[in-house]
């Protein structure tokens, strides 16, 4: 038999050899014949690194034999704003402020609320406090990278000698068309990732294990292709969704075109806005309409929680209703704010500088600014010595639009984050969570260069000298978080000349009215 | 800090307090030779001391931006207006006398600190606006040298591509790798450009002349207009770009000068303020002790 030329590292397998592996059915034979070389047998020794977080790739892996460890190697923290402890006056807070310098960084971190799980490109979620998990024989991982070319979301190391199939996208598609295999993947996901995902959502925090188990069994799995609409604005609301894989774009129709309310990564949920009517029924009854359109940005898999299950949950757990109310309220405030700043504004510099996209702009009044740099220094002092603003940029009227996150209406930095660490919560600011793995995708995607990759040294085991540790440079993305923990951005607060302002550009530059109509 | 309508309350408040203090001074004249030792005199002196301490804390405030103990601009307004009030208090405390050696030194220090502060404030009323209007290519002050080296390298590369080897060492800016430059073929016209470049422009771009030749944007324009008359139109695109680079460099030099004016007064104001504070503390201790 002629040797098959592999498109990947490892040994290429013939169609006959592949068909002996139970995940490939006889029906897949024509596809496998067409894609010879697109799947290879890879052997890894104990301790071998299969791939590292942040690396680029185009393949998925299926474990035939052995176990692997999947983890996030980049240390957490380094991206937080200094504690709110320092932000208040009073003797008690003064003491807290003074003693906070005596605490280690870790202690301070623990005091802050942190998420429970991080969604990764595997059938498990990583616990925030201990981001390590194990994958076994029969597990598939790396699908997001394979399907959408996103950077790897975690590091995978062989725990013992392993054999795996490494495959390109066309082979992964063949696998996903195999109903038996798909069923197995769904069952694995239901068993291993869904529970942790449900538990990590504030909405389900008061729901007991028995009901979660019921939900786990009753949910429906849905697959969508890139661009496919999940529901449209005005559709009848009938379910709640959790994103199992991919990115979902939430948008709303506006006179000037669609306004993107958010990009939701894996692990997020949506569709809860319409569920409010279960809590506060409309006096005249009737159905409730969706108030935004949700569409798949790339191949997306969703978990659909049916309306009946929700109704049951609300009857059994009144605290859930309170949770829904509070989430809906926050999202409504945020949406109202976004929609109050329509995107069709005057042409010229306002358009060419992309200011129409900005929701919150750092501007420096150049007639007041003495170029003392107190703003940059304040930013650095608030963020571990690394400034998130550069006092340079384009000018609009007599204002300098500083290089600092603009909280765009359509935040192009968000889609693609392999670990979903860049996100917009129930408020305006775009936050990069501390589990960022430093792949740099968001920094490359920001059209205004407002996300910076910041290097810092961490200790890592030296693979060449057993038992030794070495300093390794790691990177993390940083962007302006509006110093949310401190109540007001430090750059604005500290400016001694009252020259720095965080503003909504449309309102601040008094656009609208005659100027806005000039555009139309 | 720009003095605008936002300062109205401070102005009214400080004027009222100063007027009240003067009335107190006039109502309670000293029966002895000096006024500082009387009760109103001690109150004025103590208040002036407290205001001096507050004024000195501004620097510390700026170093701790995370502390939410008042906005930077409020502290600055307080620094300006309360410092002016403290001058009034010091006058009243002294009974309008210079006193002995120590108090005379204190007077000189106070006058210098106050005048440099007022000078800084006056400069801040128009220099930022002038910089904004006249320096559209302004950059971060600390980056001027680096950006200037980029301009020089671009000019060297551009001219070499037209006139051939320049016969000088071309150093790329830090972080940029030197590659072999494209070299033009010399002719009689390129010789004109080369001579002008090496004699007039390169020293300006390299910070080795007195910069008078290109003092204003008008001078830059007229210089290049004259050069363009001496060479064929084929070279005008290159000369236009060169003019832009020279203009950018000119603006950086102007920025450097204005920046030094805008912040240079602090070199006198801050150390003398510290000296004034220390001496004022010593004066207070000595006066209370004896």
Interface residues (C-beta under 8 A of the other chain):
Chain A: X82 X86 X87 X88 X89 X97 X366 X367 X368 X369 X370 X371 X372 X373 X374 X377 X378 X381 X382 X390 X391 X392 X395 X398 X486 X487 X490 X493 X494 X495 X496 X497 X498
Chain B: X1 X2 X6 X58 X62 X63 X64 X65 X66 X67 X68 X69 X71 X72 X73 X75 X76 X124 X127 X128 X129 X131 X132 X136 X139 X140 X141 X143 X259 X262 X263
